[in-house]
């Protein structure tokens, strides 16, 4: 099995952190139901409370692509804009060994 790890670093407006974390927690239940999703976790930066990072693992890059093309993800993306100070950083990694 080829595993893919997606790391999304979000720079959140200070007054929106609590609300966005709540939204991400709700998302966790939905995303983990997608085919190929192995895990979906939410992390806060220990030095900067405005940085919330999502780390999710998928069986294959095709599963990631299917999720990112889903109507659910596109709806979330539209809402996300109001919470962020700047664009999120997204890195996608494929497991080598």
ABEGO torsion letter per residue (X at the ends): XBBBBBBBBBBBBAAAAAAAAAAAAAAAAAAAABBGBABBBBBBBAABAABBBBBBBBABAAAAAAAAABAAAAAAAAAAAAABABBBBBBBBBBAX
